[in-house]
Amino acid sequence: MGADHKSDLKTDRAALYDTMGREFNSHEAVNHSAGEYVRDDAHTNTIESFFAIIKRQMYGTHHAVSEQHLQRYVNEIAFKWNNRSALKIEDTQRANNALKGIGEKRLMYRRPDETTS
């Protein structure tokens, strides 16, 4: 999986996270089936909010997303999430971060040397 061993993983008690949790610095899980949703800083609220934003943008803005470009859409949403005002990143810094990220990248559907038929 390639997890960052410096990161802490916060999940629910789904069994699939037990093995995954070993790849992180620490793993804490809350037990939703027992009515536990938050314990100290262990919760899944942040990732659930992120997933809600993904769903809202997919259904509300894009309407249809091809599997071929799904990662690009998710990357866009992740950029917005990581550069939001709640993290004290405002418009000028957000624009600068976007410009840094596009350096030497082009999205092309065909190579420039291809001709259309």
C-alpha positions as CSV (number, residue, x, y, z in Angstrom):
1,M,0.0,0.0,0.0
2,G,2.9,2.4,0.6
3,A,1.5,4.1,3.8
4,D,3.5,6.8,5.5
5,H,4.8,5.3,8.7
6,K,4.7,8.7,10.3
7,S,1.0,9.0,9.8
8,D,-1.7,8.0,12.2
9,L,-4.7,6.0,10.9
10,K,-8.2,6.6,12.4
11,T,-10.9,4.2,11.2
12,D,-14.0,2.4,12.3
13,R,-13.8,-1.2,13.5
14,A,-14.1,-2.8,10.0
15,A,-11.8,-5.8,10.0
16,L,-10.1,-4.8,6.7
17,Y,-8.4,-1.9,8.6
18,D,-6.6,-4.2,11.1
19,T,-3.9,-5.3,8.6
20,M,-3.7,-1.9,7.0
21,G,-3.3,-0.3,10.4
22,R,0.1,-2.0,10.9
23,E,1.6,0.1,8.1
24,F,1.0,3.3,10.0
25,N,2.7,5.0,13.0
26,S,-0.5,4.2,15.0
27,H,-4.0,3.0,14.4
28,E,-7.1,3.9,16.5
29,A,-10.6,2.7,15.7
30,V,-14.0,3.7,17.0
31,N,-16.8,1.2,17.3
32,H,-19.8,2.5,15.4
33,S,-21.9,-0.6,16.1
34,A,-21.5,0.1,19.8
35,G,-22.6,3.7,19.4
36,E,-19.0,5.0,19.6
37,Y,-18.3,7.7,17.1
38,V,-15.6,9.8,18.8
39,R,-13.0,8.9,21.4
40,D,-10.5,11.7,22.1
41,D,-9.1,12.4,18.6
42,A,-10.1,9.0,17.1
43,H,-13.1,9.5,14.7
44,T,-14.0,9.1,11.0
45,N,-15.7,12.5,10.7
46,T,-13.0,14.1,8.6
47,I,-12.8,11.4,5.9
48,E,-16.6,11.2,5.9
49,S,-16.7,14.9,5.2
50,F,-14.2,14.5,2.4
51,F,-16.2,11.7,0.8
52,A,-19.4,13.8,1.1
53,I,-17.6,16.6,-0.9
54,I,-16.5,14.1,-3.5
55,K,-20.0,12.8,-3.9
56,R,-21.5,16.3,-4.0
57,Q,-19.1,17.4,-6.7
58,M,-19.6,14.3,-8.8
59,Y,-23.4,14.5,-8.7
60,G,-23.8,18.2,-8.6
61,T,-21.1,19.6,-10.8
62,H,-19.8,16.9,-13.1
63,H,-22.9,14.7,-13.3
64,A,-20.9,11.9,-15.0
65,V,-17.3,10.9,-14.6
66,S,-15.4,8.4,-16.6
67,E,-13.2,5.8,-14.8
68,Q,-10.3,7.0,-17.1
69,H,-10.4,10.5,-15.5
70,L,-11.7,9.7,-12.0
71,Q,-8.3,10.2,-10.3
72,R,-8.0,13.7,-11.9
73,Y,-11.4,14.7,-10.4
74,V,-10.4,13.3,-7.0
75,N,-7.1,15.1,-7.2
76,E,-8.9,18.4,-7.9
77,I,-11.1,17.9,-4.8
78,A,-8.1,16.9,-2.7
79,F,-6.4,20.1,-3.7
80,K,-9.4,22.2,-2.7
81,W,-9.6,20.3,0.6
82,N,-5.9,20.8,1.4
83,N,-6.0,24.5,0.4
84,R,-9.3,25.6,2.1
85,S,-9.9,28.7,4.2
86,A,-10.3,26.5,7.4
87,L,-6.6,25.8,7.1
88,K,-5.9,29.5,6.8
89,I,-5.1,29.3,3.1
90,E,-6.8,32.2,1.3
91,D,-7.3,33.1,-2.3
92,T,-3.8,34.4,-3.2
93,Q,-2.0,31.5,-1.6
94,R,-4.4,29.0,-3.1
95,A,-3.9,30.5,-6.5
96,N,-0.1,30.4,-6.0
97,N,-0.3,26.8,-4.9
98,A,-2.4,25.9,-8.0
99,L,0.1,27.6,-10.3
100,K,3.0,25.7,-8.7
101,G,1.2,22.4,-9.2
102,I,0.6,22.9,-12.9
103,G,4.2,23.5,-13.9
104,E,5.3,21.4,-16.9
105,K,2.1,19.5,-17.1
106,R,-0.3,19.2,-20.0
107,L,-3.6,17.3,-20.3
108,M,-3.7,16.1,-23.9
109,Y,-6.1,13.6,-25.5
110,R,-3.8,12.9,-28.4
111,R,-0.2,13.6,-29.0
112,P,0.6,16.9,-30.9
113,D,2.0,14.9,-33.8
114,E,-1.2,12.9,-34.4
115,T,-3.5,14.2,-37.1
116,T,-7.3,14.0,-37.0
117,S,-8.9,11.8,-39.5
